[in-house]
């Protein structure tokens, strides 16, 4: 049976509020789990996994990345991920909700501009070649996290988190840096609208209307910013969710089709096969056969 990501797709952090930040040691998480690996799951918040040392891998949306010394993984809301440990790792796990970003004064545009968290697509780790400065910033962030409550605690935490993420950007691959939301003000809005509505509408014209743009102009903006058309972006978003549902739930193909906005399952079959030359059922069967 597949891991049911429906069960873990909601916000779950115990008694913490939505505007939260949480910092944990990987060693402590490993010990609490008694060394057992977790199942594929997803959250409604952002996750940073800094592997200082360890043997194992991190699977994020069907891509498996081996642990390396001082590798940092960024997992965005909705991404399915799973940690596999061969021994007790050393490092940190930082989790924070988007509401914390707003509440602490960082603003959602900051996360979009640093381009570290993805809601889909490949998410390889960044490798910190010289971690001395980042270690100092991590110590500061941890101090602010453990500080007694005071009037500006969330702002102080937000400032430390901002320093941490900006330091990480320095080590990003140039390809990760080339997409600048600030250079394309409509791109962030388009991405957010697609993420919120891809199961309701698949038409470029509908998104253009929401943005008060023509379909032609929206295509130009998206193409200039990320090198693919608006339609291709919508298709990619539908496909990644389709794969998640097929691999990590036991939903029928019909149920999957309906949840993705296809009124006719046959149309979903055709759509899916046109993208990867396999029907949804073939894709699920082949994956599980080869696990």
C-alpha positions in Angstrom: 0.0 0.0 0.0 1.2 3.5 -0.8 1.9 6.1 1.9 -1.3 8.3 1.9 -0.1 11.9 1.6 -3.7 13.0 2.1 -3.1 12.3 5.8 -0.1 14.5 6.1 -0.8 17.3 3.7 -2.4 19.6 6.3 -0.5 21.8 8.8 0.6 19.7 11.7 3.0 21.0 14.3 1.4 19.9 17.6 0.2 22.8 19.6 2.2 25.5 17.7 0.4 28.3 16.0 0.5 28.7 12.2 2.8 31.7 12.6 5.6 29.5 13.9 9.2 28.7 13.5 10.7 25.5 15.0 14.3 24.4 15.3 15.4 20.8 16.0 18.5 18.7 16.0 18.6 15.8 13.5 20.2 13.7 16.2 17.2 14.2 18.5 14.7 13.5 15.7 16.5 10.3 14.9 16.5 9.1 18.5 12.8 9.9 18.9 12.0 7.8 15.9 14.3 5.1 17.3 16.2 5.1 14.0 13.2 4.3 11.8 12.9 6.1 8.5 9.9 8.2 8.0 7.3 7.6 5.2 6.8 9.8 2.2 4.8 12.8 3.5 4.2 16.5 2.9 3.5 19.6 5.0 1.8 23.0 4.6 5.0 24.7 5.8 8.6 25.2 4.7 11.4 22.8 5.8 15.2 23.3 5.9 17.3 20.2 6.5 21.0 21.0 7.1 23.0 17.7 7.1 26.3 18.5 8.7 27.3 14.8 8.6 25.4 11.6 7.8 24.9 8.6 5.6 21.7 8.3 3.7 19.5 10.2 1.3 16.6 12.6 1.0 13.9 12.0 -1.5 12.0 15.1 -2.7 9.3 14.7 -5.3 10.6 11.5 -6.9 14.3 12.6 -7.0 16.7 11.0 -4.5 19.7 13.0 -3.3 22.6 11.4 -1.4 23.7 13.0 1.8 26.9 15.0 1.6 28.7 16.9 4.3 27.1 20.3 4.9 24.3 19.7 2.4 21.2 21.8 2.9 17.8 20.8 1.5 14.9 23.1 1.0 11.4 21.6 0.9 8.5 23.9 0.0 4.8 23.5 1.1 3.2 20.6 -0.6 6.4 18.8 -1.8 6.5 15.1 -0.9 9.7 14.1 0.8 11.2 11.3 2.8 14.5 11.0 4.7 16.4 7.8 4.6 19.2 7.4 7.3 21.8 4.6 7.4 23.1 5.9 10.7 22.5 8.7 13.2 22.9 12.0 11.3 24.2 15.3 12.6 22.6 18.6 11.7 19.6 20.8 12.0 15.9 20.9 10.8 14.2 24.3 10.6 10.5 24.5 9.9 8.4 27.6 9.6 5.0 28.5 8.2 4.5 31.2 5.6 2.4 33.0 8.2 5.6 33.4 10.3 7.3 35.0 7.3 4.5 37.7 7.3 4.2 38.0 11.1 8.0 38.5 11.6 8.2 41.2 9.0 10.1 39.4 6.2 7.2 39.4 3.7 6.3 36.6 1.3 8.1 38.4 -1.6 11.4 37.7 0.2 10.9 33.9 0.0 10.0 34.2 -3.7 13.1 36.3 -4.5 15.6 34.0 -2.8 14.1 31.1 -4.8 15.2 28.4 -2.4 11.8 26.7 -1.7 10.0 25.1 -4.6 6.4 23.8 -4.7 7.5 21.4 -7.3 10.3 20.7 -9.7 13.8 19.4 -8.9 15.2 20.5 -5.5 18.8 19.5 -5.2 20.6 20.5 -2.0 23.1 23.3 -1.9 26.6 22.4 -0.6 28.2 24.8 1.9 31.9 24.8 1.1 32.9 26.9 4.1 30.2 26.7 6.8 31.9 28.9 9.5 29.8 31.9 9.0 26.6 29.9 8.6 27.3 28.1 11.8 27.5 31.4 13.6 24.2 32.5 12.1 22.7 29.2 13.0 23.8 29.7 16.6 22.2 33.1 16.6 18.9 31.7 15.2 18.9 29.0 17.8 19.5 31.6 20.5 16.6 33.6 19.3 14.4 30.5 19.2 15.2 29.6 22.8 15.0 33.2 24.1 12.3 34.0 26.6 9.3 35.7 25.1 9.6 39.5 24.6 7.8 42.0 22.5 9.9 41.7 19.3 10.8 38.0 19.5 9.3 37.0 16.2 11.0 40.0 14.5 14.4 38.9 15.9 13.8 35.4 14.8 12.8 36.6 11.4 15.9 38.7 11.1 18.1 35.7 12.0 16.3 33.5 9.6 16.7 36.1 6.8 20.5 36.1 7.5 20.6 32.3 7.3 18.7 32.1 4.0 20.7 34.9 2.4 23.9 33.2 3.4 22.6 30.0 1.7 21.9 31.9 -1.5 25.6 32.6 -1.9 26.2 28.9 -2.4 23.4 28.4 -4.9 23.9 27.2 -8.4 23.7 30.1 -10.9 20.7 28.4 -12.5 18.9 28.8 -9.2 19.7 32.5 -9.1 18.7 33.4 -12.7 14.9 33.5 -12.0 14.2 36.8 -10.3 10.7 37.5 -9.3 11.5 41.2 -8.8 12.3 41.4 -12.5 8.9 39.9 -13.4 6.3 41.3 -11.0 3.5 39.2 -12.6 5.4 35.9 -12.4 4.9 35.4 -8.6 1.2 36.2 -8.9 0.9 33.7 -11.8 2.7 31.0 -9.9 0.5 31.5 -6.8 -2.7 31.5 -8.9 -1.7 28.3 -10.6 -0.8 26.6 -7.3 -4.2 27.6 -5.9 -6.3 26.9 -9.0 -4.7 24.2 -11.1 -7.3 21.6 -10.0 -10.1 24.0 -11.1 -8.9 25.5 -14.5 -6.1 24.5 -16.9 -6.6 27.4 -19.3 -4.0 30.1 -19.8 -6.8 32.6 -20.6 -8.4 32.1 -17.2 -5.1 33.0 -15.4 -4.6 35.9 -17.7 -8.0 37.2 -16.8 -7.2 36.9 -13.1 -4.1 39.0 -13.7 -5.9 41.5 -16.0 -3.6 40.5 -18.8 -4.0 39.1 -22.3 -3.1 35.5 -22.8 -0.4 36.6 -25.2 1.1 39.0 -22.7 1.1 36.4 -19.9 2.9 33.9 -22.2 5.5 36.5 -23.0 6.1 37.3 -19.3 6.4 33.6 -18.3 8.6 32.7 -21.3 11.0 35.6 -20.7 11.3 34.8 -17.0 11.6 31.0 -16.9 12.0 29.9 -20.5 8.7 28.0 -20.9 5.2 29.0 -21.9 2.4 29.6 -19.4 0.6 26.5 -20.7 3.8 24.4 -20.1 4.0 25.7 -16.6 0.4 24.8 -15.9 0.9 21.3 -17.4 4.0 20.8 -15.3 2.1 21.7 -12.1 -0.7 19.3 -13.0 1.7 16.5 -13.8 3.7 16.8 -10.5 0.5 16.6 -8.5 -0.8 13.7 -10.6 2.5 11.8 -10.0 2.2 12.5 -6.2 -1.3 11.1 -6.1 -0.6 8.1 -8.2 2.5 7.1 -6.3 1.8 8.1 -2.7 -2.0 7.3 -2.4 -4.2 4.4 -3.4 -6.8 6.7 -5.1 -8.2 5.3 -8.2 -7.2 6.8 -11.5 -10.8 8.2 -11.8 -10.6 9.8 -8.4 -7.2 11.3 -9.3 -8.5 12.7 -12.5 -11.5 14.3 -10.8 -9.3 15.8 -8.0 -7.1 17.4 -10.7 -10.0 19.0 -12.5 -10.6 16.5 -15.3 -14.3 15.9 -15.7 -13.6 12.8 -17.9 -11.0 10.3 -16.7 -10.3 9.4 -20.4 -9.2 13.0 -21.0 -6.8 12.6 -18.0 -5.4 9.4 -19.4 -4.7 11.0 -22.8 -3.2 14.1 -21.1 -0.9 12.0 -18.9 0.2 9.7 -21.7 1.0 12.7 -24.0 3.5 13.9 -21.4 5.4 10.7 -20.5 4.2 8.0 -22.9 2.6 6.0 -20.1 -0.9 5.8 -18.9 -1.5 6.8 -15.2 -2.0 3.1 -14.3 1.2 2.0 -16.2 3.1 4.7 -14.4 1.9 3.6 -11.0 2.4 -0.1 -11.7 5.9 0.3 -13.1 7.0 2.5 -10.2 5.8 0.1 -7.5 7.2 -2.9 -9.4 10.7 -1.3 -9.4 10.7 -0.1 -5.8 
